Amino acid sequence: MRMGFWHRVLIITALFLLAGGAGSAPQPLPAATVPSWMTADTAHKHVAFVVTAAQGGANGTLNFNGYANGQMTVTVPVGWRVHIDFDNSGAGALPHSLEAIRAGRSMPPQGITPAIPQAETNNLIAGTPPQQRDSLDFVAAPAGNYLWFCGVPAHGTEGMWDRFNVSASAHLPSVTVK
């Protein structure tokens, strides 16, 4: 039986945690497992992500790239340009959306005005239909802690959110998982 990419990532991450990376804080993915859905151009301070909504059955298909309930943290240096190709895989046959909202506040029942200008997909509340795509471009600013949040009613409150940090101290984008 051939293992899929994410199965290998989870095994390598588990081995990393067992080897001493365990703790309450999210751990960086080992360099060999930088996700294929992230590319960075350090010379031009640009990062691109492919964010797949409903990737497999995790959290009842309410997930981004298979992660939900804050399991994943994406960090981008402040001032970098961010491009996201948003793909609703259609698992679960539900519409989904993505926006950056402020962390540390109560979870809204549906999409709200994004905390970072232009950091939202089209049709935030109605969502992107299954098997459809959208894209967004924005500048990661100001520095702060945000959430990638699905604005379709009840999706975010049911766990379709992950952490998105805009960091004044980071020099490169990174992804960590719990």
C-alpha positions in Angstrom: 0.0 0.0 0.0 1.4 3.4 -1.0 1.2 6.2 1.6 -0.3 9.5 0.5 1.6 12.8 1.1 -0.4 13.9 4.1 -0.1 10.5 5.7 3.7 10.7 5.4 3.6 14.3 6.8 1.7 13.1 9.8 4.1 10.2 10.4 7.1 12.4 10.1 5.6 15.1 12.3 4.7 12.4 15.0 8.3 11.1 14.9 9.6 14.7 15.2 7.4 15.3 18.3 8.4 12.0 19.8 12.1 12.9 19.3 11.9 15.8 21.6 9.7 18.4 19.8 6.8 17.6 22.0 5.3 20.4 24.1 2.2 22.5 24.4 3.3 24.9 21.7 2.9 24.1 18.0 6.1 22.7 16.5 7.6 23.6 13.1 7.3 21.0 10.5 10.7 19.5 9.7 12.3 21.2 6.7 11.8 18.0 4.6 8.1 18.4 5.1 7.4 22.0 4.2 4.0 21.7 2.8 3.7 21.5 -1.0 0.8 24.0 -0.8 3.1 26.8 0.3 5.8 28.6 -1.8 7.8 31.6 -0.8 9.8 34.1 -2.8 12.1 35.7 -0.2 13.7 38.1 -2.6 10.3 39.7 -3.4 8.7 39.0 0.0 5.8 37.1 -1.5 4.2 33.9 -0.3 1.6 31.8 -2.0 -0.7 29.2 -0.5 -3.1 26.7 -1.9 -5.8 26.4 0.8 -8.1 23.4 0.3 -11.4 23.6 2.1 -12.9 20.2 3.1 -9.8 18.2 2.4 -10.9 14.8 3.4 -13.2 14.0 6.3 -11.4 15.8 9.2 -13.8 17.6 11.5 -16.7 16.5 9.4 -15.1 18.2 6.3 -15.1 21.6 8.1 -11.3 22.1 7.7 -8.6 23.9 5.8 -5.9 21.6 4.3 -7.1 18.9 6.7 -6.7 21.0 9.8 -9.4 22.5 12.0 -10.0 23.9 15.5 -6.7 25.8 15.5 -4.5 22.7 14.8 -2.5 24.6 12.1 -0.7 27.9 12.5 0.5 29.8 9.4 3.0 32.6 10.1 3.9 35.3 7.6 6.3 38.2 8.1 4.6 41.6 8.3 4.6 43.4 5.0 4.8 40.3 2.8 2.4 40.0 -0.1 0.1 36.9 0.3 -1.6 35.1 -2.5 -4.1 32.3 -1.7 -5.6 29.9 -4.2 -8.7 28.8 -2.4 -10.1 25.4 -3.6 -13.3 23.9 -2.2 -12.6 20.2 -2.7 -16.3 19.4 -2.4 -15.9 16.7 0.3 -19.1 17.0 2.2 -20.8 18.9 -0.7 -20.9 22.2 1.3 -19.9 25.7 0.3 -16.9 27.2 2.2 -15.1 30.6 2.4 -12.0 32.0 4.0 -11.2 35.3 5.7 -8.7 36.6 8.2 -10.4 37.8 11.4 -8.8 38.9 14.7 -8.0 36.2 17.1 -8.8 36.6 20.8 -12.4 37.7 20.4 -15.5 35.6 20.5 -16.1 33.5 17.4 -18.7 35.2 15.1 -21.6 33.1 13.9 -20.7 33.9 10.3 -18.4 36.0 8.2 -17.6 39.6 9.2 -15.5 42.4 7.8 -12.0 41.0 7.5 -9.4 42.3 9.9 -6.9 42.6 7.0 -8.1 44.5 4.0 -8.8 42.1 1.0 -8.1 39.0 3.1 -11.4 37.3 2.1 -12.8 35.2 -0.6 -15.8 36.3 -2.7 -19.2 35.3 -1.4 -18.0 35.2 2.2 -21.3 34.1 3.7 -22.7 32.1 0.8 -19.4 30.5 0.3 -17.6 29.0 -2.7 -19.6 26.1 -4.1 -18.2 22.6 -4.0 -15.6 21.9 -6.8 -15.1 25.6 -7.3 -12.1 27.9 -6.8 -11.5 31.5 -5.7 -8.3 33.5 -5.0 -7.3 36.4 -2.8 -4.3 38.7 -2.6 -3.5 41.0 0.3 -0.6 42.4 2.3 0.1 40.8 5.6 -0.4 43.8 7.9 -0.7 44.9 10.6 1.3 42.5 12.8 -1.0 40.5 15.0 -2.8 37.2 15.7 -5.6 36.3 13.3 -7.6 33.3 12.4 -8.3 31.8 9.0 -12.0 31.5 9.4 -14.9 30.1 7.2 -17.6 32.7 7.0 -20.4 30.4 5.9 -22.9 30.5 8.8 -21.9 28.1 11.7 -18.8 26.6 9.9 -16.3 28.7 11.9 -18.1 28.1 15.2 -18.1 24.4 14.4 -14.3 24.4 14.1 -13.5 25.5 10.6 -10.7 27.9 11.7 -6.9 27.8 12.0 -4.4 30.3 13.2 -2.8 33.0 11.0 -0.1 35.1 12.5 1.4 38.2 10.9 4.8 38.5 12.7 7.1 41.5 13.1 9.9 39.1 14.1 9.6 36.3 11.6 11.9 36.4 8.6 10.3 33.6 6.6 6.8 32.2 6.4 6.2 28.9 8.2 3.5 26.3 9.0 3.3 24.5 12.3 0.8 21.9 13.4 -0.3 20.5 16.8 
